[in-house]
Amino acid sequence: MRKLPLIIKREYLAKVRNKSFVVMTFLSPILMVALVVLVAYLTKLNDGDKRIIAILNESDYFTTDFHTTESVSYLRFFDVDLTTAKDSTAQMGYSGLLYIPKEANLEAVAKNAFFYSKEAPNTILLAKIESVFEERLRQRRLQEMGVSQKDFATIDTDFEMNIATFNGEQNLKHINEIKAAIGGAFGYLIMMFIIIYGGFVMRSVIEEKTSRIIEVIISSVKPFQLMLGKIIGTSLAGVTQFAIWIVSASLLLFVAMALFNIDAGTLTTGKTMMPDATGNLAPSLPGSNETLGLYAQEVLKIPLFTLVSFFLVYFVLGYLIYSSIYAAIGAAVDNETDTQQFIFPIIIPLVLAIYVGFFSVFNNPHGPIAVGFSLFPLTSPIVMLMRLPWGVGEGGVPIWQLITSIVFLVATFVGIVWLAAKIYRVGILMYGKKPSYKELFKWLRY
């Protein structure tokens, strides 16, 4: 193993000195930040586009129900017929015309009302208008049943259950989803890193094999040392690139936000918007300053240091496991085209971890599915990170599960490397033959 450091150094320097590596290291953060800023800028422009709705109300209802908001303005036509109103709306470029006909009662008015527009109307805008009609119809029907308007106002109130921990601390709705999303982001980074840099290891092996350089190298180095050196050297190059991306992208994003005067909140306004009783859009999450402060406190309680520390542990172990498989595949084939039949089974556990992890952790982070996938070595680097925002110990991931997961990963790495080395030492000198799974099993017995 005395030559292993030399192999690691060679692989690392060969990777970081590569022109494409250097270009992508410095170009990728610029492209990522540009994409984020573009999305934020377009969102800002989209939110600033105010819609104008014309109203032709011939009835005695809805005279004071439509109120101008920041996103929608209502203009009323008087003493004109429907044809003239439609022509005027189209010529002025308004978003649409709401026609409320004169009928004998409210039910008939609502049934025969129309919204005219040049093209299919915006779904949220239409929901706002419909909610006004629904509210007025509900009030009228209850009044006909003997419920007064005052009684209706008393009845029509939302209810929220107070939730707290056994210690008396206030709990918050949706905090589990927020924690799972934060953990899922770390898990997704691991998945992408494994796929990208595992591919680098595989292509490096294929390149040396097809150029016959490998025949010279293994004359003085054992195949196992060469394989391990490639894996570690490439991983170190990847970590270097990843660190540069994080630092440079953070600085560029800060500068771009300040330069283009873009509020960071623009990037986090992905909350579901639903029309309230008056037709205005309201966020589905509580929006008071006090509640937002509680959410901020809960997010700050997430053990970030623990999460980052175990991210590095699971990243290293997960990458070593999968890159060993990638190296074995690269040694078994002569070109990248032949790798497709072997790549798909590798990606399945990663994709499964993302989807099953999200669904299980969102609903029950300590349920049997979440626990099982966080212990299974091929999915634990992703699923366990989704559970770690709840902490370690009481209320979070039990310590025994965390230790068991890491032990399983280490044992799996040793076993995978041992198996991959058997395939590597045979396949690295095999040329002109497309291997099958049956052939790979034969190599394991050599």
N, C-alpha and C positions, 0 to 999 in steps of 0.2 A: 504493500500500500504506500511505499515511499514515493512512487511516481504519481499518486493521485493528485496532490497539490499542483503539480506541473500541468496535468491534464485540465484541472479546473481553471487554472490561470490561462491556459491556451484557449479554452472554450470561451471564457469570459472576455478576453481581449479580442478574440476573433469576432465576437458578437458586437461589442460596443464600438469597435472600429469600422464596422460595416456601414457603408454610406446610407443605405436605406434605414438602418437602425438610428443613426444620428439624425437624419431628416425627420423621421416619424417621432423621435423623442421630442424635438422642438416644434414640429409642425402640429402634432396632435393636440396639445393644449390650446393652441391658437384656434384650431378648427372647433374644438369642443366649446370653448368660451364664446366663439363667434356664433355657434349654433344656439347656445343658451341665451345670449343677448338678443339674437334675432327673434327667437320665440317670445321672449319677454317684451320686445319692442312691438311685435305684431299683436300680441295680446293687449298691450296698452292702446294701440291704435284701434283694435276691434272694440274694446270697452268704451273708447271715446266716441264711437260712431253712434250718435243719437238717432233713434227711429221716430218718425212722425206719422201718426195715425189720424186720419180724418174720420169724423163721426157725423153721420146723418141720422138724427134721432127724430122720428115722426111720432113717437109714442109719448105717454105721460110718465114713463118709467126711465130709470138710469140717467136722470138729468144731472145728478151730482156724484155718480159712482166712479167715474174715470178721472183720475188725478194725474197730472204731469209729474214724472219722476226724473231722476238723473239720466236714465236710459231711454225713456219714452215720453214723447209729447203728444197731447191730444188736441186737435183743432176741430171745431164744430162748424158744420154748414147749416145755414138757416134759409128757409124760403127758396129752396131749389129742389128740383126733382132728382130721382136716382141716377138717370142717365147723365145729367149735367155734373152731378157730384162725382161719378166715376170718371168722366172725362177730365175734370179738373184735378182729381187726385193723380191720375196717370200723367198729365202734363206737368204737374209740379214735382213729380218724382217722389211722392210720398210712399211710405212702406205699404200702405193699404187703406181701404175704406171700410169702416164698420157701419153697416146699415141696420137700423133698428126700426122696423115698420110699426105703423099704428094698427093695433088690434084690440079686441074686446077685453082681453085680460092678459096678465103677465105670462101665463103659460103659452098662450098663442104668440105673444111677442117674442119670447125666447125661441120658440120652435121655428119661427120664420125669419129670425135674424140671420144676416150673412156677413161674412168678412171677405171683401174683394181685394185681390192683389195681383200683381203682374205674374208672379210665380208662387210656388208653394211657400206659405208663410213660415217664419221662424217658430220652432216648436215651443220654446220658452215664452215667446211673445203671445202665441195663441193660448197657452196655458194661463197666462195672466188674465186675458180677456175672458176666457171660459170660467175662471174662478169667480169673477165678478157676477156673472150670470148665475152660477151655482149658489153663491151666497145669498143673492136676492131671492131666488126660487126657494131655497131652504127656509128663509125667514117667512115668506108668504105662506108656504105650506104649513109651517108650525102655527102661524097666526090663525089660519083656517081651522086648525085643530084646537084652538083655544089658548095657545101660548102667546103671551104678549111680547112686545119687542124688548121690554126690560127683562122679562124672564128668559128670553132667548139669549140676551147678553150675559146673563148669569150662567146659563147652561153651556154656552159656546166658549169654554175655556180649556186650554191645554193642561195636561197633567204630566208631571215628571216625578218619577220615584226618587226619593232621596237615597243615596247609596253611600256607604261608609265601610271602613275596615272594622274589625273587632276591637281595634285600639281607639276607635272614635275618629280617625282621620277620614276626611271626605274623599270618596272615590269619584272618578270621572268616567262618563261614557266615552267610548271610542278610543280610550287610551291604549287598550290592548292592540287595536289596529295600528296605532301610531308606532308603538314599540315593535310590532311585527314588521312594519314597513322599514324601520331603521335597521333591524337585524337582517331583513331580506335584502337590503341594499348591500350590506357586507357580504352576505352569501352570494349574491349575484356577481359581485366583484371577483370572488374566488372562482366561480364557474367560468367567467369570461377569461380570467387569467390562465386557468388550467387549459382551456380550449386553445387560446392563442399561443401560449408558450410551450404547451405540450406539442403543438404542431411544429414549433421551431425545432424542438429536439428531434422529432421524426424526420423533418426535411433535412436536418444536418446529417443524420445517419444515412439517409438515402443518397445525399450528395456525395459523401465520402465513399460510400459503397460503389456507386456507379462510376466514379472517377478512379476507382481502384487504389485510392490513397490508403484505404483501410488495410490493405494487404501489407503495406509497409509499416503502418502504425502497430498492428497487433504482433509484429515480429519481435517487438521489444516491450509490449504492454499487454497484460491479460485483458481479454474481452470484458470481464466484469468491471475492472478498474476503468476501462475506457467508457463503458456505459454509465457508470456512476459519476465519472468526471464530467461527462456531457450534461447529465441531468443537473448536477449541482452548479456547474459553470453557467449554464443557460438560465437557471433559476436566479442566480445572483445578478446576471445581466438584466433579467426581468424586474427584479426588485429595484435595481438602480433606475431603470426607466420609469417604473411606477412611482418612485419617490419624486423624481423630477417632474412627472406629470402633476402630482398632487400639489407640490409647492408652486410651480409656475402657473398652473390653472387657477389656483386660489388667488394669487397675486393679480393675474390678468382679469379675473372676474371682478375683483374689488375695484380695479382701475376702470374697467369698462362700465360697471354700474354707476360709478361716480361721474364718468365722462358723459354718458348718455342720459344721466338723470333718471335711471330706472329704479323703481322701488323694488326691493327684494321680495316684498309681499306679492308682487305680480306673479312670481314663480310658484307661490304656494296657495293660489286661489282655486285649487282644484276641488273645493268642497261642493257637494251636491246642492244645487239651488232649487228650491221649491216655492211656488206661489203661496203666500199666506192668505188670510181671510179677506184682506183688502185688495188682493191681486198683486201686491208688490212681492218681489223676490226676496226670500229670506234664506240664509244658510241653514242647512240641516243641523250643523253643530251650533251649540250655544255661542253667542257672539258678544256677550257683555265683557267689559274690561276685566271684571273680577274673575270670570270663568276663564278667559284667555290667560290671565295671570296664573291660575291654578294649573292649566295645561302646561304653561311654560315651566312651572315648578316641577311638575311630574316628569317632563322631558329632561330637565336638569338632574333629576334623581337617577336617571339611567346611568349605570356604572360604566362610563365611557372608557376609563383606563382598563377595566377588566375586559370590556368588549374588544378594545384594540389589541390588548395583550393576547387574548385567545384567538383573535383574528389571525395574528401572526403564527400562532401554534398550528391552528387548523389549516391555514393557508400552506405552510411548509409541508405538513404531513400529507395533506390532500394532493398537493402538487407533486410530491415525490412518488406517491402511489400511481397517479395517472400518467406522469411523465415516463415512469418505468415501462408502462404498457405501451405508450407511444414509441419509446425507443425500441422495444421488441418488435412492434409492427414495422418500423422503419428498416430494421435489420432483415425482416422476413420478405420484403418486396423489393422490386427493382425500380419502381416509379410510383408517383403519387396516385395515379389512376387506380392501381391495384390496392390502395389502402382503403377504398370506400367500404368494402365488405367488412372490414375490421373496425372502422371508425364508429359506425352507427351503434354497435353494442356498448361502446365506451360512453357515448353521449347520453344514452338512455337514462342511466342512473342520475346524471347531472340535471337533466331536464325534469325527471321525476322528482328529484329533491326540491327543485324550485316550486313546481306546481303543488305537489302534495304538501310540502312544507308550508306554503302560504295558506292553503285551505285548512290544514289541521291546526297550525299555530294561531291563525286568526280566531278560530272558534274555541280552541282549548289548548293553550300552549303546554299543558302538562298532561294531556290525554294520552292514551296508549299509542295512537298513530304517531303523534309528534315525538313521543319518547322513543318508540321503535326506530323511526327513521333517523333520530339524532344519535342512536347507538350503532346503527348499521354503518360500517366503515366507508362504503362508497357514497353515502348520502349525508353522513354526519357532519362533514365540514361546512355544509350549507345549512342544514336544518338546525343544528345545535346553535349556530350563530343567530338564527331567528328567535331562539328561546332565551339567549343570554341577556337581552335588554331587561328582562325581569330580575336579573341578578343571580347570584349563586348562594345557595343555602335556603333559609326560610323564605317562602314566598316566591322563590326562583327555581333555578335548576338545582336539584339535590347534588351534593358534592360527589356522592358515589356514582351518579350517572355521568358526571363530567369526567371523573377519573377513568371509569369504565370505557367511555367513548374514546379517550386518548390512548388507553392501553390497547383497545381493539385496533385503532389506527396504526399504532406502532407495529403491532403483530402482523397486521395486514401488509404494511409496507415491507417488512422483512420477507414475508411469504411471496409477495408480488415480485420483489426484486430478485429473489431466488429463482422463481419461475421464468421471469423475463430474461435473466442472465442465461438460462439454458437455451431459450429461443435465440437470444442475441448471438451466442458463440457459434451456433450452427448456421443461422440465417445470414450472418454477416459475410460469409464466404460463398453463399449460394447464388448463382446467377442463372438467368434465362429460364427460370421455372416459376410459374405463378402458384404460390402456396395456397393450400386449403386448410380448413380447421383440422381435418384429419391429419394433414401433414405436420401441423404445429404440435399436435398431441404426440406424434412420433418423436419429434425433436426433444420433447420434455423427458423422454425416456433414455436419451443418449447420455 
